[in-house]
Each structure stands twice: as C-alpha cells, then as structure tokens.
Amino acid sequence: MEDKNFQFKTNINCGGCVAKVTPFLNDAEGVCHWEVDTTNKDKVLTVKSEGITEQEVMEIIQKTGFKIEPLNA
C-alpha cells in the first residue's frame, strides 16, 4: 500500500493549538508523519498516511474541537 499525503485547511493557528492535537495525531493508527504550517493563512495540516483515511483524520481533529476541511488544490 502506498503512502499518501493529505492536506487540510484548519484553524489550528498557534503552538498551543498544535500541542492540543499532538497526542491525538501521534496516537492515531496509520499516521506516518504530520505537521501544521501555522504561517500559512489556511493553517495547512499535512498528514503522511500509512493507511489512515482523509475522513479519519478529519474526525480526529474535529474531536479536538478544531475546524478542518480538505484543502482543494
């Protein structure tokens, strides 16, 4: 199975917000690597997937109280 990169537009806009989602994304099965570009106006979350789906990533972030939507390039 190939690794996929998903990108999302979020409102995770500071280090504190990133810290809030960190344990959830780190514990999520099927996430190889992730990062949030808080300098980008869309606060882009990039997730390198090893099996997790776009939908599952969105559900994890929504559970932490943040907004998330797929970034349509």
C-alpha positions, 0 to 999 in steps of 0.5 A, a space after each residue: 500500500 502506498 503512502 499518501 499525503 493529505 492536506 487540510 485547511 484548519 484553524 489550528 493557528 498557534 503552538 498551543 493549538 498544535 500541542 492540543 492535537 499532538 497526542 491525538 495525531 501521534 496516537 492515531 493508527 496509520 499516521 506516518 508523519 504530520 505537521 501544521 504550517 501555522 504561517 500559512 493563512 489556511 493553517 495547512 495540516 499535512 498528514 503522511 498516511 500509512 493507511 489512515 483515511 482523509 475522513 479519519 483524520 478529519 474526525 480526529 481533529 474535529 474531536 479536538 474541537 478544531 475546524 478542518 476541511 480538505 484543502 482543494 488544490 
